Structure formats: structure tokens, C-alpha cells
């Protein structure tokens, strides 16, 4: 579990890094820990009565704002890993179909070799490598 948490922390360390590539494990471990932390914050907020007048859980809202940029950045890097431009992120704005297409992109296998966005993170050793000179 500790190794899996490192994937989550690595995404946070690259807070607004949109260049390079992110392998599937990095993306999905970040997603998993986001879900677990969100559920925990929702439960704690409900137990402590931390919701405002509209019923919004303040702890959960603050967390969502804090991880929004790293979440978008890791999604863009994951798109890069499949050989797609980060601009494909915006397909999620198309109701239902866009989210399904983006989900398919997130589960696809990485391009096996270097691509326009950098070297394959699986072949880079620790899996956390990114190329500073890559395009979005």
C-alpha cells in the first residue's frame, strides 16, 4: 500500500506539470486515492457537521479545489502516454459520450517507445520520469 501511495504523492509533487507522460498505474493510483480520501472527508464532515447552509461539505470542497490542477495535469500526461494531445481532455465536456471516450483513453496501453511527449515512463526506471521539454 505504501508503494501505491507514492504514486499519489508523485502526482501531487508534479502539481501543475502538464509536460511528459504518466503511465496507467500513476493515473489510476491517483484516482483510487482521490476516491478514498474524498469518501473519508465526506464521512468525517458529515459526522462533525461541517456542511454549510447549502449542505456542501467544506472539507471535501477544499480537498477538491486542492487536487483539481494535479488531477487535470495527470490526465493530460496520461493522454500524452497514449500519444494524444492534452487538448483531448476537453472531450469530457461532451455529456456522457465525452466521459466514455476519455475513460477509454485512460485505460489504453501506453505507446511502447518514446513519442512526441517524451520517453516511455515504464522504460525510464522508476516510472516517475517526465520530459521537461515536451509539448502539451
N, C-alpha and C positions, 0 to 999 in steps of 0.2 A: 504493500500500500504506500510505503514511503517513496518508492521509485515513481509510482503513479502520481503522487503529489508533486514531485519535481517537474513533471510535465506542465502542471497547472501553474506552478511558480515561475517556470521559464517563460510562459506566455505573459505573465504579469511583469517580468523583468524587461520584456520587449514591448512595453506599454503601447507605444504608438509606432512600432516598426512595421511598415507595410511592404518593405522590400524582402526578397528572398522567398524561401519555400518552407512550408510546415507539413510534416508528414501526417498521415491519418491519426496515428496514436497521439500526437501532440494536440490535434484538434479535438478528438473525442474524449481525451482525458480532461481537457479544459471544460468541455461541455458537461461531462459527468460531474466534476467537482462544482461547477456552477449550479447544476440542478440540486445537488446535495446541500450546498451552502444556502441556496435560496429556500429550500424546504425548511432547513433548520431555522433560518431567520424568520420565516413566516410563522412557524410554530412558537418560537420564543417571543416574537412580537405579539402574537395573539394571547399567549399566557400572561405577558406583562401588561397587556392593554395599551400597547404603543401605537395604536392606529389613530389617525387624526379624524376630524369630523366626517370626512367622506369615506372613511373605512380603509384608507391607504396605510399600510404598514410602513412606518418611517424607516426602520432598519432595512427592510427589503428594498425600499426605494433608493436609499443611499447606496446600498450594495450594487443595485442595477446601474446606477449612474457611474459608479466607480469602475465597473468592468465592461461598460459599453464599448469604449475605444479599444481595449485589448481584444474583446470579442470580435469586433469588426476586423481588426488587424490580423488576427489568426485566421479568420475566414478568407481574407484576401490572400494571405500566404498559402493557405490550403488550395485555393484556386490556382495560384501560381504553380503549385506542386503538380497539378494535373495539366499544366500547360495553358491555362486560361488567364486572361487578363483579370485584374481585380475589379474591373468595371462590371463583370458578371454578377457581383454582389447585388447590384440593383435589381436583378431579375426577381428578387424576393418581394418586391413591391407589387408584383402582379398577383392578385388574390389566388390562393390555393396552388395554381399551376406553377407559379414562380417559386414557391417554397418547395414544392416537389422536385423541380429541376435543380434547385440549389442543393437539396438533400442528396440527390443522385451524384452531383459533382463532388460532394463531401465524402461519399463512400467509395468513389472510384480509386483505383490503384494509382500510385504516383507514376510520373514518367520516369523510366528506369535510369536515364542518364541525365547529364546537365541539359538544361533548357534555357530559354531566354531569360529566366528569372534566377538562375543560379544552379549550383550543383545539387545533386540528389542528396537530401539530408540523411537518408539511410546509409549512403556510402561515405558520409563525412565523418564517421566515427561515433560521436556521441548523439547524433540525431538532432542536436540543437543548433547546428550551423545555419547561418544565413549569409547571403552575399550583400555587402553594403552598397554595391554598385548596381543592383538590379532595378528594373523598372516596375511600376505598379501596373 
